[in-house]
Amino acid sequence: MMDTTVEVSYDVAGMLFGPGSLVPWWAWLAPLALVFLKLLSPVLMPEVAEAKSTAEKDGKKGKKAKKPGKKKK
């Protein structure tokens, strides 16, 4: 049972990453680049990250400040 599981997972990994893979090696670059750019954006562009975090904080404060009012009939 364990041997079958390991063999199947090895075959799946080979189909995804190996030399005869279904997905070419260069197709993995874009998703990885997007993930790392998202993680590194505060380091690479600090003023954009600061503006974004400030906008998020202002949005949260604005939502908390609103109180539901009573409906008039």
N, CA and C atoms as a LAMMPS dump frame, in Angstrom:
ITEM: TIMESTEP
0
ITEM: NUMBER OF ATOMS
219
ITEM: BOX BOUNDS ff ff ff
-5.0000000000000000e+02 5.0000000000000000e+02
-5.0000000000000000e+02 5.0000000000000000e+02
-5.0000000000000000e+02 5.0000000000000000e+02
ITEM: ATOMS id mol type element x y z
1 1 1 N 0.831 -1.19 0
2 1 2 C 0 0 0
3 1 3 C 0.876 1.255 0
4 2 1 N 1.836 1.308 0.89
5 2 2 C 2.713 2.477 0.972
6 2 3 C 3.572 2.609 -0.278
7 3 1 N 4.036 1.476 -0.803
8 3 2 C 4.85 1.506 -2.013
9 3 3 C 4.049 2.046 -3.198
10 4 1 N 2.795 1.651 -3.301
11 4 2 C 1.944 2.126 -4.385
12 4 3 C 1.736 3.634 -4.279
13 5 1 N 1.506 4.109 -3.067
14 5 2 C 1.302 5.548 -2.846
15 5 3 C 2.538 6.338 -3.245
16 6 1 N 3.694 5.859 -2.868
17 6 2 C 4.946 6.543 -3.203
18 6 3 C 5.182 6.523 -4.714
19 7 1 N 4.919 5.397 -5.354
20 7 2 C 5.115 5.3 -6.798
21 7 3 C 4.172 6.233 -7.553
22 8 1 N 2.919 6.289 -7.126
23 8 2 C 1.952 7.165 -7.792
24 8 3 C 2.354 8.623 -7.614
25 9 1 N 2.732 9.018 -6.408
26 9 2 C 3.137 10.411 -6.177
27 9 3 C 4.412 10.747 -6.957
28 10 1 N 5.317 9.809 -7.063
29 10 2 C 6.535 10.022 -7.844
30 10 3 C 6.207 10.2 -9.32
31 11 1 N 5.269 9.4 -9.823
32 11 2 C 4.858 9.518 -11.226
33 11 3 C 4.161 10.851 -11.492
34 12 1 N 3.322 11.283 -10.562
35 12 2 C 2.638 12.571 -10.724
36 12 3 C 3.654 13.716 -10.719
37 13 1 N 4.602 13.67 -9.796
38 13 2 C 5.641 14.7 -9.755
39 13 3 C 6.466 14.673 -11.038
40 14 1 N 6.737 13.493 -11.572
41 14 2 C 7.47 13.376 -12.826
42 14 3 C 6.702 13.948 -14
43 15 1 N 5.371 13.773 -13.985
44 15 2 C 4.558 14.34 -15.066
45 15 3 C 4.51 15.862 -14.991
46 16 1 N 4.628 16.416 -13.789
47 16 2 C 4.566 17.866 -13.646
48 16 3 C 5.917 18.543 -13.845
49 17 1 N 6.982 17.919 -13.362
50 17 2 C 8.286 18.586 -13.349
51 17 3 C 9.366 17.91 -14.168
52 18 1 N 9.204 16.682 -14.559
53 18 2 C 10.268 15.929 -15.209
54 18 3 C 10.516 16.331 -16.651
55 19 1 N 11.479 15.671 -17.3
56 19 2 C 11.811 16 -18.69
57 19 3 C 10.661 15.715 -19.655
58 20 1 N 9.818 14.748 -19.369
59 20 2 C 8.677 14.459 -20.23
60 20 3 C 7.387 14.998 -19.629
61 21 1 N 7.472 16.131 -18.984
62 21 2 C 6.321 16.657 -18.244
63 21 3 C 5.237 17.196 -19.167
64 22 1 N 4.041 17.281 -18.626
65 22 2 C 2.916 17.836 -19.365
66 22 3 C 3.001 19.357 -19.454
67 23 1 N 3.604 19.951 -18.434
68 23 2 C 3.753 21.406 -18.381
69 23 3 C 5.223 21.735 -18.641
70 24 1 N 5.537 22.574 -19.627
71 24 2 C 6.942 22.902 -19.898
72 24 3 C 7.567 23.667 -18.721
73 25 1 N 8.881 23.589 -18.623
74 25 2 C 9.575 24.181 -17.476
75 25 3 C 9.368 25.679 -17.398
76 26 1 N 9.274 26.343 -18.546
77 26 2 C 9.157 27.793 -18.533
78 26 3 C 7.774 28.252 -18.078
79 27 1 N 6.783 27.363 -18.136
80 27 2 C 5.435 27.734 -17.705
81 27 3 C 5.344 27.86 -16.183
82 28 1 N 6.284 27.283 -15.457
83 28 2 C 6.29 27.392 -13.993
84 28 3 C 6.894 28.72 -13.538
85 29 1 N 7.584 29.42 -14.429
86 29 2 C 8.263 30.655 -14.028
87 29 3 C 7.299 31.787 -13.689
88 30 1 N 6.251 31.97 -14.476
89 30 2 C 5.322 33.084 -14.244
90 30 3 C 4.613 32.979 -12.893
91 31 1 N 4.004 31.843 -12.529
92 31 2 C 3.359 31.779 -11.217
93 31 3 C 4.342 31.965 -10.061
94 32 1 N 5.522 31.381 -10.184
95 32 2 C 6.519 31.551 -9.126
96 32 3 C 6.974 32.998 -9.026
97 33 1 N 7.175 33.64 -10.165
98 33 2 C 7.588 35.043 -10.165
99 33 3 C 6.509 35.921 -9.533
100 34 1 N 5.244 35.652 -9.846
101 34 2 C 4.156 36.443 -9.268
102 34 3 C 4.074 36.274 -7.756
103 35 1 N 4.267 35.057 -7.284
104 35 2 C 4.232 34.817 -5.839
105 35 3 C 5.379 35.551 -5.159
106 36 1 N 6.579 35.431 -5.684
107 36 2 C 7.721 36.082 -5.046
108 36 3 C 7.653 37.593 -5.15
109 37 1 N 7.13 38.128 -6.252
110 37 2 C 6.976 39.58 -6.355
111 37 3 C 5.953 40.093 -5.346
112 38 1 N 4.891 39.328 -5.128
113 38 2 C 3.882 39.722 -4.137
114 38 3 C 4.511 39.735 -2.741
115 39 1 N 5.342 38.745 -2.449
116 39 2 C 5.978 38.68 -1.131
117 39 3 C 7.058 39.743 -0.968
118 40 1 N 7.755 40.071 -2.053
119 40 2 C 8.861 41.021 -1.971
120 40 3 C 8.443 42.465 -2.257
121 41 1 N 7.181 42.71 -2.586
122 41 2 C 6.768 44.065 -2.954
123 41 3 C 7.015 45.099 -1.857
124 42 1 N 6.857 44.784 -0.569
125 42 2 C 7.185 45.801 0.443
126 42 3 C 8.666 46.175 0.445
127 43 1 N 9.525 45.257 0.049
128 43 2 C 10.961 45.53 0.02
129 43 3 C 11.334 46.278 -1.255
130 44 1 N 10.746 45.861 -2.384
131 44 2 C 11.103 46.452 -3.672
132 44 3 C 10.472 47.822 -3.889
133 45 1 N 9.232 47.993 -3.424
134 45 2 C 8.512 49.26 -3.622
135 45 3 C 7.878 49.688 -2.29
136 46 1 N 8.656 50.221 -1.364
137 46 2 C 8.109 50.535 -0.034
138 46 3 C 7.034 51.603 -0.047
139 47 1 N 7.123 52.592 -0.945
140 47 2 C 6.113 53.648 -0.934
141 47 3 C 4.756 53.133 -1.399
142 48 1 N 4.729 52.18 -2.325
143 48 2 C 3.464 51.599 -2.775
144 48 3 C 2.856 50.746 -1.662
145 49 1 N 3.695 49.96 -1.001
146 49 2 C 3.204 49.118 0.088
147 49 3 C 2.681 49.973 1.238
148 50 1 N 3.351 51.072 1.516
149 50 2 C 2.913 51.959 2.593
150 50 3 C 1.577 52.602 2.253
151 51 1 N 1.416 53.044 1.026
152 51 2 C 0.156 53.658 0.608
153 51 3 C -0.988 52.644 0.652
154 52 1 N -0.703 51.422 0.272
155 52 2 C -1.727 50.385 0.286
156 52 3 C -2.149 50.06 1.708
157 53 1 N -1.19 49.933 2.623
158 53 2 C -1.533 49.616 4.005
159 53 3 C -2.284 50.769 4.659
160 54 1 N -1.93 52.004 4.311
161 54 2 C -2.638 53.169 4.847
162 54 3 C -4.075 53.186 4.355
163 55 1 N -4.273 52.878 3.089
164 55 2 C -5.622 52.846 2.519
165 55 3 C -6.461 51.745 3.166
166 56 1 N -5.861 50.607 3.438
167 56 2 C -6.587 49.518 4.088
168 56 3 C -6.979 49.902 5.506
169 57 1 N -6.09 50.568 6.227
170 57 2 C -6.4 51 7.592
171 57 3 C -7.524 52.033 7.586
172 58 1 N -7.477 52.978 6.645
173 58 2 C -8.524 53.994 6.553
174 58 3 C -9.866 53.35 6.215
175 59 1 N -9.858 52.356 5.366
176 59 2 C -11.091 51.664 4.996
177 59 3 C -11.702 50.925 6.167
178 60 1 N -10.864 50.305 6.991
179 60 2 C -11.364 49.592 8.162
180 60 3 C -11.912 50.567 9.197
181 61 1 N -11.256 51.706 9.376
182 61 2 C -11.738 52.693 10.336
183 61 3 C -13.057 53.281 9.882
184 62 1 N -13.199 53.496 8.579
185 62 2 C -14.435 54.05 8.039
186 62 3 C -15.612 53.107 8.237
187 63 1 N -15.385 51.817 8.096
188 63 2 C -16.462 50.855 8.28
189 63 3 C -16.869 50.766 9.743
190 64 1 N -15.915 50.867 10.67
191 64 2 C -16.222 50.781 12.091
192 64 3 C -16.94 52.043 12.583
193 65 1 N -16.68 53.178 11.979
194 65 2 C -17.259 54.424 12.44
195 65 3 C -18.743 54.526 12.108
196 66 1 N -19.194 53.843 11.086
197 66 2 C -20.596 53.897 10.691
198 66 3 C -21.445 53.095 11.677
199 67 1 N -22.528 53.726 12.127
200 67 2 C -23.448 53.041 13.03
201 67 3 C -24.779 52.921 12.32
202 68 1 N -25.396 51.785 12.475
203 68 2 C -26.698 51.636 11.821
204 68 3 C -27.733 52.536 12.494
205 69 1 N -28.451 53.276 11.699
206 69 2 C -29.457 54.177 12.221
207 69 3 C -30.829 53.536 12.223
208 70 1 N -31.745 54.15 12.971
209 70 2 C -33.1 53.625 13.012
210 70 3 C -33.86 54.108 11.777
211 71 1 N -34.695 53.22 11.276
212 71 2 C -35.502 53.572 10.11
213 71 3 C -36.725 54.359 10.567
214 72 1 N -37.016 55.425 9.845
215 72 2 C -38.189 56.23 10.16
216 72 3 C -39.358 55.758 9.311
217 73 1 N -40.516 55.715 9.946
218 73 2 C -41.725 55.274 9.225
219 73 3 C -42.57 56.423 8.823
